[in-house]
């Protein structure tokens, strides 16, 4: 029972990490793609008026109405980029915490919140975007490796959990029927080991149980019902023995 509860909470924690980290990674990639499009639009807007403004300040009253409208559009794009990057920084920090189990924490900061005084100041946002994209790309590669490891461990844990659930139920029946014997413990431990084995085999795709369920659910079911799984394997082995 203790092992059952431990595996249950541990499996749920790992599943939360894998699911949440993958979701954060997808959200960040989508936001960065949006920022890249905004940067391209921003660069086009700047290129269209940079020669007309020259070295003048953006608040210079001598600027024409058309230039002021263009500057307002550029300001809006710049603010959107800042907000998107800021949200990405928060999500990247959470992603790093999850994939490193809290052992590493990078302080992502956006240095470009100061008002832009000159037209060329807007280039700072583009620099920050590419700096962050390169840094997050490296972080994402390490994170994906950690998530692959966790995804490989989870079917084994779920297979063991399924076997523990079956053994706990079996012990309950044995206590009720007063059939628990001195050899029961050894048989139950072997059953748990076999549950871990078939869970791992389901995880790597060597065993297919024939139901439209997720890999983790299949691993749990295979760990709970070890006998049918090994009966199917014995049937396959028998075909090789008698071609």
N, C-alpha and C positions, 0 to 999 in steps of 0.2 A: 504493500500500500504506500509506503514511504517513497519507494522508487517510482511508483506510478505517478504520485503527485509531483515529485521533483521533475520527472521527464515532461509532464504536462505543462508546468509553468515554464520550464526551460525551452521547450519546443515553441510555445506561444511567444516567448520573448524573441527567439531567433526569427520566427516567422514575421513578427512585427518589424524587426530590423530590416529584413530582406525586402518586405513589401514597401515599407516607408522609404527606404533608401532608393529603391528603383523608381518610386513615384517622384521623389525629390529630383533625381537625376533627369527624368523626363521633363519635369516642369522647368528646370534650369535650362536645359537644351532648347526648349520651346521659347523661353523668354530671351535667350541670347540670340536666337534666330530673328526674333522681333526687333531686338536692339540693333542687329546688323542691318536690317532693312531701314530702320530709323536713321542709322548712321549714314547710309548711302543717300537717303533723302536730304539729311542735314548737310552733307558735303556738297550736294548739287546746289542747294539753296545758298550756301556760303560762296561757292565758286561764281554764282550768278551776280553777286553784289560786292565781292571783295575789292574789285578794282574801283568801283564807284565810291566806296567808303574810304579806302586807303588807310591812313593812320588815324582817322578821326575816331573819337569815342562814340559808343553806341547811343549815348544820351545827347549827342551834339544837336542843338536845335536847328542847325542849318541843313540837316538831312531832309531829303524830300519825303513826301507822304508815302510814295511807293516803297522807298527804302525802309521807312519805319514799319510798314506792314510786313515786309520781308523779314526784318529783324524780329518782329513779334512772332512770326511763324518759326523762326530759328530758335527763339527762346522756348517756345512750346515744345519743340522737338527735343531740345536740350533737357528740359525738365522731365519729359517722358523717359529719356534715356537714363537720367539720374535715378528716377524712381524704380525703373525696371532693374537697373544694376543693384540698387540697394536691396530690393527684394531677393535678387539672386544671391547677394552676399549672405543674407540671413539663411537662406536655404542651403547654400554651400557649407556654411558653418555647421548646420544641423546634419548634413550629409557626412561631413568629415567626422563629427562626433560619433555617429552611428557606425560607420565603417571602420573606425579605429577603436571602437569601444571606449571612447572618451580619453584615450591615451594621447591624442594630439588635437590641438585646437589652434587654428590660424585666425588671427584677428583681421578680418576683412574690413577695410574702411574705404569710403569714397571721399577722395580729397577735393573733388570738384564742385562742392556745394556753394562756394563763394560766387557772387554775381559776376557775370562776364562783363568786362569793361570794354574790351576791344574784340573785333570780329575774329581774330586769330585765336582768342582764348577758348573758343568752342572746340578747337582741336584737342584740348585736354580730355574731353569726354571720350573721344575716339581712342586716345592712348590708353585710358583706363579700361575701356572695353576690351581691347586686344590683350592687355596685360592680364586682366582677370580671366579671359577666355583661355589663354595659354596655361595659366596656373590651374584653373579648374579642369582642363583637359588632362593634366598630369594626375591631379587628385582623383578624377573619375576613373582613370586606368587602374590605380591602386585599389580604389573602392570596388570596382567590378571584380577584381581578383578575390577580394575578401568575400564578396557576395557569392561568388561561384563556390568558394570553399563552404560557406554556410549552407548553400543550396544542396551541396553534396552530402553534408552531415545530416540535414533535416530528415530525409527519407529513412536513414538508419535510426534516428531517434524516434520517428513515428512508428517504424516497425517494432522497435523495442517497447514503445508505449502500448501498441496493440497487443503484444504478447503479455505485457504486465496486466493489461485490462482482462485478458482471458484468464491468466493465472489467478488474479484476485477473485474473479467470479468463480473459478473452479475451487479455490480454497474455501470460499463461502459455502459452496455446495458440500464440500467434504466435511466441514465443521458441522453443518446441519445434519448430515447423514452419518456422522462419526466414522468416516472412512479415511481420515487423514492418517498416514503411516509414517514411519521413520524414513522411508525412501522418497516421500512426496517432495521434500525440499529439493533434493538433487534433481528430480524430474522437472520441477518448476524452473530451476535455474537453467537447465538445458533448454527448456522451452523459451525462456527469455533470450538466450543466446541465438537460438534459431530465428526468433522474431527479428533480431537485429540483422541477421544474415539476409533474410528474404526482403527486409526493408531496403537494405543496400542494393540488392539485386533489382528490385523494382526501380530504385532511383537511377540506376545506370541503364535501365531499359532492357535488362536480360529477361525479366519476367513481365508478362502482360496478363492481367487478371480478367480482361474481357469486358470491363465496364467503362462507361464514359464518365470517369471521375478524374480529379487532379492526381498528380503523382503522389502527393503527400497522403491523400485519402486512400489511394491504392496501397501505399506502403503500410498504413495503419491496418487496413483490411487484411493484407497479406500476413502481417505480424499476428493479428488476432486469429486468423484461420490458417495456421501453418500446415496442417495435415493436407488439405486440398491442394495447396501449392506444391508440396513435395510429391503428392500423388501424381500431379500433372508432370512434374520433372521425371518421376520414375517411369511414367508412360512414354515419355520421349526417349529416355535411356533404353527402355525395353525395345523400342523400334530399331535402335542402332544395334542392339544385340541380335535381333532376329529380322534381318533385312528381307 
